[in-house]
Amino acid sequence: MNNGQASGTAALAERNTRLTIEITSDPRFVRLAAGATRGTCGMVGVPGDRIDTIELCLVEALNNSIQHAYEGRSDEPIEIEIVAIAHEISIEVRDRGRSLPPGTLEDAALPSPDGPDRALADIPESGMGLAIIKSTTDAVSYRCRAEGGGTLRMIWRF
């Protein structure tokens, strides 16, 4: 029976996928980009729990571009490129706003939950996006763009 082989070949072909989306920095478009990302991940066979993580990281990256790079301006461009090859998916988020200060990504860390005096009130409500991204990706990098702004690249293997 070649049915199993044919469907395996078709599934592998679907994993060689590239999707590019451009949105404005309006927070309403974050949901649209998240939905397109979920759909792409599902199409190429990313496991469900990994899809949730990838969506969370994308939303955090987009929110960072909107809040920090563009300082809340809602009419600026953000490009998202999703590439799936074999058992790896990468997402690049590119903006033309204010770049991350040097060392910001490297220094990002989740607060330690340890310690007898650690209270829920001590955990910050915001400012943890890069730490979440850094702790849930297989690789992450940031580079300043010559034309201004930056590119955050996130990679997951599955």
C-alpha positions as CSV (number, residue, x, y, z in Angstrom):
1,M,0.0,0.0,0.0
2,N,1.5,3.3,-1.0
3,N,-1.1,5.4,0.7
4,G,1.0,5.8,3.9
5,Q,4.0,6.7,1.8
6,A,2.2,9.2,-0.3
7,S,0.6,11.0,2.7
8,G,4.0,11.1,4.4
9,T,5.5,12.7,1.3
10,A,2.7,15.2,1.2
11,A,3.1,16.1,4.9
12,L,6.8,16.6,4.4
13,A,6.1,18.9,1.4
14,E,3.7,21.0,3.5
15,R,6.5,21.5,6.0
16,N,8.5,23.5,3.4
17,T,6.3,26.5,3.9
18,R,6.8,30.3,4.0
19,L,4.2,32.8,5.0
20,T,4.8,36.6,5.2
21,I,2.3,38.9,6.8
22,E,2.5,42.7,7.2
23,I,0.3,44.4,9.7
24,T,0.2,47.8,11.2
25,S,1.1,48.4,14.8
26,D,-2.5,48.5,15.8
27,P,-3.1,46.0,18.7
28,R,-6.2,44.7,16.9
29,F,-4.1,43.1,14.3
30,V,-2.1,41.0,16.8
31,R,-5.0,38.5,17.0
32,L,-5.1,38.2,13.2
33,A,-1.4,37.4,13.0
34,A,-1.7,34.9,15.9
35,G,-4.5,33.1,14.0
36,A,-2.5,32.9,10.8
37,T,0.5,31.5,12.8
38,R,-1.7,28.9,14.5
39,G,-3.1,27.8,11.1
40,T,0.4,27.6,9.6
41,C,1.7,25.6,12.6
42,G,-1.2,23.2,12.4
43,M,-0.8,22.8,8.6
44,V,2.9,21.7,9.0
45,G,2.3,19.3,11.9
46,V,3.5,21.2,14.9
47,P,2.2,19.5,18.1
48,G,-0.7,21.4,19.8
49,D,1.2,22.3,23.0
50,R,4.0,23.8,20.9
51,I,1.5,25.8,18.9
52,D,0.3,27.4,22.1
53,T,3.8,28.3,23.0
54,I,4.6,29.7,19.5
55,E,1.4,31.8,19.5
56,L,2.3,33.2,23.0
57,C,5.8,34.1,21.9
58,L,4.5,35.8,18.7
59,V,2.0,37.8,20.7
60,E,4.7,38.9,23.1
61,A,7.0,39.9,20.3
62,L,4.3,41.9,18.5
63,N,3.2,43.6,21.7
64,N,6.9,44.6,22.3
65,S,7.1,46.1,18.9
66,I,3.8,48.0,19.4
67,Q,4.5,49.2,23.0
68,H,8.3,49.8,22.9
69,A,9.6,50.1,19.3
70,Y,6.7,52.2,18.2
71,E,5.7,53.6,21.6
72,G,2.1,52.8,21.1
73,R,1.7,54.4,17.6
74,S,-0.8,52.3,15.7
75,D,0.0,53.1,12.1
76,E,3.5,51.7,11.8
77,P,4.5,48.6,9.8
78,I,5.4,45.2,11.4
79,E,6.4,42.3,9.2
80,I,6.1,38.7,10.3
81,E,7.7,35.9,8.4
82,I,7.0,32.3,9.3
83,V,9.2,29.6,7.8
84,A,8.6,25.8,8.4
85,I,11.3,23.4,7.1
86,A,11.3,19.7,8.1
87,H,11.0,19.7,11.9
88,E,11.7,23.4,12.6
89,I,9.6,26.5,12.5
90,S,11.1,30.0,12.7
91,I,9.3,33.3,13.0
92,E,10.9,36.7,12.4
93,V,9.2,39.9,13.6
94,R,10.6,43.0,11.9
95,D,9.8,46.6,12.8
96,R,11.2,50.0,12.0
97,G,10.8,51.5,15.4
98,R,13.2,52.0,18.3
99,S,15.7,49.2,18.6
100,L,16.3,47.1,21.7
101,P,19.2,48.5,23.8
102,P,22.3,46.2,23.6
103,G,22.1,43.3,26.0
104,T,18.4,43.5,26.6
105,L,17.6,40.1,25.2
106,E,20.7,38.5,26.8
107,D,19.7,39.9,30.2
108,A,16.0,38.9,30.0
109,A,15.2,36.3,32.7
110,L,12.0,35.0,34.4
111,P,11.8,35.8,38.1
112,S,12.7,32.9,40.3
113,P,9.7,31.4,42.1
114,D,11.9,30.1,44.8
115,G,12.2,31.4,48.3
116,P,10.0,31.4,51.3
117,D,9.2,35.1,51.0
118,R,8.3,35.0,47.3
119,A,4.8,36.5,47.0
120,L,2.6,36.7,43.9
121,A,2.6,40.4,44.3
122,D,6.4,40.4,43.8
123,I,6.0,39.1,40.3
124,P,5.8,41.9,37.7
125,E,2.7,42.2,35.6
126,S,4.6,43.4,32.5
127,G,8.1,43.4,31.2
128,M,8.5,39.7,31.0
129,G,7.8,39.2,27.2
130,L,11.4,38.7,26.2
131,A,12.1,36.4,29.2
132,I,9.1,34.3,28.2
133,I,10.3,34.2,24.6
134,K,13.9,33.3,25.6
135,S,12.8,30.5,28.0
136,T,10.4,28.8,25.5
137,T,12.3,28.9,22.2
138,D,15.0,26.6,21.0
139,A,16.9,29.6,19.7
140,V,16.3,33.4,19.7
141,S,18.2,36.3,18.4
142,Y,17.8,40.0,17.8
143,R,19.6,42.2,15.3
144,C,19.3,45.9,14.6
145,R,18.4,46.7,11.0
146,A,20.4,49.2,8.9
147,E,17.3,51.0,7.9
148,G,16.2,51.3,11.5
149,G,14.3,49.1,13.9
150,G,15.1,45.5,14.6
151,T,14.4,41.9,13.8
152,L,13.6,39.3,16.5
153,R,14.1,35.7,15.2
154,M,12.6,32.8,17.2
155,I,13.1,29.1,16.4
156,W,11.3,26.0,17.6
157,R,12.1,22.4,16.8
158,F,9.5,19.7,16.9
